Amino acid sequence: MHAVHAAEETFETIRGDRIPLTQEASVAVDIADAASVRHAFERARPDAVLLLAAMSDIDRCESNAEQAFATNAYGVEHVANACARSNAKLLFTSTAAVFDGKKHGYVEEDAVSPLSVYGETKAWAENAVTLLVPSAIIIRFALVLGFAGRSGTNAMLDRLVAKWSVGEAIAFPRREERNPIDAVSLSRLMVDLLAREAVSGLYHVGAADSISRYELGKRLAARAGFSTDLALSQDEPIPGRALRGEDHFLLTDKLRKLLKVEAQPSNQVIERCFDEAASGN
């Protein structure tokens, strides 16, 4: 919902959903189905497309690779083909999981080396978008934080607060480093880029510094008013969990130079999540 609200400030917005919402301007679309994508484009006739749809549960992707590729790879190809046919501007959201996380600090030009099925599908989709829609924008991020814009979602902060509220402790990997961005800022950034006709290419977004998921968990607990004891350190790999890169620190110099802005530290990213929630945005 954050992206929809941000887009409505700049564009006449039509939301694509597998089950469209009757109270909003929306169109039915299943990106894994090429015919569904063609029909949605015929109805909506978009000038610009913000492609957020994905099978984003990394562990689920690992256990169901066929479905993951159908949605995250071939589904993206369907949308890219439709954008190419209709000359619509495309912004596609990718992930730091296209990298193996074996070094500190990745730039856009670094070769991809995914460890998981999820990362493989996103790397495949990036290549398809680049080939089919050379004018497209691709945004990679390592971790998005935020509360849900509506009920019935699986937003990370809503889940954490719900568990901490009943005294349930949560383990966070100590060895996984990420530079997060808050959902509202990311949404506004993507809409800003889509509105810039001359902008294309691949960009990294995220905080100026990286932080371990464990340290992030402690900071989130404290900011939400809970004991940091409810954030536990997970030091060993969890059996059955898909491989994650240890260090997914995305360097954002390219985007900062384009927009002429400074990247914010992770503590400000956390603050923005709570400030936006308090303001009702």
C-alpha positions in Angstrom: 0.0 0.0 0.0 2.9 2.4 0.6 3.8 2.3 -3.1 0.2 2.8 -4.1 -0.1 5.9 -1.9 3.2 7.3 -3.2 2.2 6.7 -6.8 -1.1 8.4 -6.3 0.7 11.7 -5.6 2.2 11.7 -9.0 0.3 9.4 -11.3 -3.2 8.3 -12.1 -2.8 4.9 -10.5 -4.3 1.5 -11.4 -3.3 -1.3 -9.0 -2.8 -4.8 -10.3 -3.8 -7.7 -8.1 -4.6 -11.4 -8.6 -7.9 -10.5 -6.9 -8.6 -6.8 -7.6 -10.0 -4.6 -4.9 -13.5 -3.4 -5.8 -13.2 -0.2 -3.9 -10.0 0.9 -5.7 -9.0 1.5 -9.3 -7.6 -2.0 -9.9 -7.2 -4.7 -12.6 -6.9 -8.5 -12.2 -3.5 -9.8 -13.2 -1.4 -12.9 -12.5 2.1 -12.2 -13.8 2.8 -15.9 -14.1 0.2 -16.1 -16.8 1.2 -14.3 -20.1 -2.5 -14.1 -21.2 -3.5 -12.5 -17.9 -0.7 -9.9 -18.3 -1.8 -9.1 -21.9 -5.4 -8.7 -20.8 -4.4 -6.4 -17.9 -2.3 -4.2 -20.1 -5.2 -4.0 -22.6 -7.5 -2.8 -19.8 -5.1 -0.5 -18.0 -3.1 0.8 -20.9 -0.3 2.0 -18.6 2.3 4.6 -19.4 4.5 3.4 -16.5 4.7 0.2 -14.6 6.0 -0.4 -11.1 6.6 -4.1 -10.8 6.6 -5.3 -7.2 4.9 -8.7 -7.6 7.1 -11.5 -6.4 7.3 -14.8 -4.5 9.5 -13.2 -1.9 9.6 -15.9 0.8 13.2 -17.2 0.3 12.6 -20.5 2.0 9.4 -21.1 0.1 11.2 -20.4 -3.1 13.8 -23.0 -2.2 11.3 -25.7 -1.6 9.2 -24.8 -4.7 11.6 -23.7 -7.3 9.2 -24.3 -10.2 6.7 -21.9 -8.8 9.4 -19.4 -7.9 10.7 -19.3 -11.4 7.2 -19.1 -12.8 6.5 -15.9 -10.8 9.8 -14.2 -10.2 11.5 -15.0 -13.5 9.0 -15.9 -16.3 6.3 -13.6 -14.8 8.7 -10.7 -14.9 9.5 -11.6 -18.5 5.8 -11.5 -19.3 5.5 -8.0 -17.9 8.6 -6.8 -19.6 7.3 -8.1 -22.9 4.1 -6.2 -22.4 5.9 -3.0 -21.5 8.0 -3.4 -24.6 5.0 -3.9 -26.8 3.2 -0.9 -25.3 6.2 1.4 -24.8 5.5 1.6 -21.1 8.2 2.7 -18.7 9.2 -0.1 -16.3 10.7 -0.1 -12.8 11.5 -3.6 -11.5 12.4 -4.4 -7.9 15.2 -6.8 -7.4 17.3 -7.9 -4.4 20.8 -8.1 -2.9 20.3 -11.9 -2.9 21.7 -11.9 -6.4 25.1 -11.7 -4.6 26.7 -14.4 -2.5 27.6 -12.0 0.3 31.2 -13.0 0.5 32.6 -9.4 0.4 31.7 -6.2 2.1 30.1 -3.7 -0.3 28.6 -4.4 -3.7 28.3 -2.0 -6.6 25.9 -2.3 -9.5 28.6 -3.6 -11.8 29.6 -6.6 -9.7 28.9 -10.0 -11.2 25.9 -11.7 -9.7 26.4 -14.9 -7.7 23.2 -16.0 -6.0 23.2 -18.7 -3.4 19.4 -19.4 -3.3 16.7 -20.2 -5.8 15.1 -16.8 -4.9 18.4 -15.0 -5.8 18.6 -17.1 -9.0 15.1 -16.1 -10.1 15.8 -12.4 -9.5 19.1 -12.5 -11.4 17.3 -14.2 -14.3 14.6 -11.5 -14.2 17.1 -8.7 -14.2 18.7 -10.0 -17.3 15.3 -10.4 -19.0 14.3 -6.8 -18.1 17.5 -5.4 -19.4 17.3 -7.2 -22.7 13.6 -6.6 -23.3 13.2 -3.1 -22.0 16.6 -1.2 -22.2 15.0 1.9 -20.8 13.8 0.1 -17.6 14.9 1.0 -14.1 16.0 -1.9 -11.8 16.3 -1.3 -8.1 18.1 -3.6 -5.7 17.7 -3.5 -2.0 18.9 -5.7 0.9 16.1 -5.3 3.4 12.9 -3.3 3.5 11.5 -2.3 6.9 8.1 -1.0 7.7 4.7 -1.5 9.2 1.9 -2.6 6.9 -0.2 0.0 5.1 -3.3 -2.2 5.7 -4.4 -5.3 7.6 -3.9 -8.9 6.4 -0.3 -8.4 5.2 2.9 -10.0 6.4 5.0 -6.9 7.1 8.1 -7.7 9.2 7.5 -5.0 11.9 3.9 -6.0 12.5 5.0 -9.6 13.0 7.8 -8.7 15.4 5.6 -6.4 17.5 2.8 -8.9 17.7 5.2 -11.6 19.1 7.0 -9.2 21.4 3.7 -8.0 22.8 3.0 -11.4 24.2 6.6 -11.9 25.5 7.8 -14.1 22.7 11.5 -13.9 22.0 12.8 -14.0 18.5 16.1 -15.1 17.2 18.0 -13.0 14.6 21.1 -14.1 12.7 24.2 -12.4 14.0 26.3 -13.1 10.9 23.9 -11.6 8.3 24.7 -7.9 7.6 22.3 -5.7 5.7 21.8 -2.0 4.9 18.0 -1.5 5.2 15.6 1.1 3.8 12.2 1.9 5.1 9.1 1.1 3.0 7.8 4.6 2.7 11.1 6.1 1.6 11.6 3.3 -0.9 8.1 3.8 -2.3 8.7 7.6 -2.8 12.1 7.0 -4.3 10.7 4.5 -6.9 7.9 6.8 -7.9 10.4 9.7 -8.2 12.6 7.6 -10.5 9.6 6.5 -12.6 8.6 10.1 -13.2 12.0 11.0 -14.5 11.8 10.2 -18.2 15.6 10.2 -18.8 16.5 7.8 -16.0 17.2 4.1 -16.7 19.5 1.4 -15.5 20.4 -0.5 -12.3 20.6 1.2 -8.9 21.3 0.1 -5.3 19.3 1.6 -2.4 19.8 1.3 1.3 21.2 2.9 4.4 24.7 4.4 4.5 25.9 1.7 6.9 25.3 -2.0 7.3 23.9 -3.7 10.4 23.6 -7.3 11.5 20.1 -8.7 11.7 20.7 -9.3 15.4 21.7 -5.8 16.2 18.8 -4.6 14.1 16.4 -6.8 16.1 17.7 -5.3 19.3 17.3 -1.7 18.0 13.8 -2.4 16.8 12.8 -4.0 20.1 14.1 -1.0 22.0 12.4 1.5 19.7 9.1 -0.4 20.0 9.3 -0.2 23.8 10.3 -3.8 24.5 13.2 -5.3 26.3 16.2 -6.1 24.0 16.3 -9.5 25.7 13.4 -10.4 23.4 15.9 -10.3 20.5 18.1 -13.4 20.7 21.3 -14.1 18.8 21.1 -16.8 16.2 24.7 -17.9 15.8 24.4 -21.2 13.8 22.6 -21.8 10.5 19.0 -22.9 10.9 18.4 -26.4 9.5 16.2 -26.3 6.4 16.6 -22.6 5.9 17.7 -21.4 2.4 21.2 -20.1 2.1 21.6 -16.4 2.7 24.6 -14.3 1.9 26.3 -13.1 5.1 27.2 -9.6 3.9 24.7 -7.9 1.6 25.9 -4.3 1.9 24.8 -2.5 -1.2 26.8 0.6 -2.1 24.5 3.4 -3.1 26.9 6.0 -4.6 25.4 5.7 -8.1 21.9 6.6 -7.0 23.1 9.3 -4.5 25.0 11.1 -7.4 21.9 10.9 -9.6 19.6 12.3 -7.0 22.2 14.6 -5.3 21.2 13.3 -1.8 23.1 11.7 1.1 22.3 8.2 2.3 20.9 8.1 5.8 22.3 5.8 8.5 20.3 2.7 9.6 19.2 4.3 12.9 17.4 7.0 10.9 15.8 4.3 8.7 14.4 2.7 11.9 13.1 6.0 13.2 11.3 6.7 9.9 9.4 3.4 10.2 8.0 4.4 13.6 7.5 8.0 12.7 5.5 7.1 9.5 3.4 4.6 11.5 2.6 7.2 14.1 1.6 9.7 11.4 -0.7 7.2 9.8 1.1 7.2 6.4 
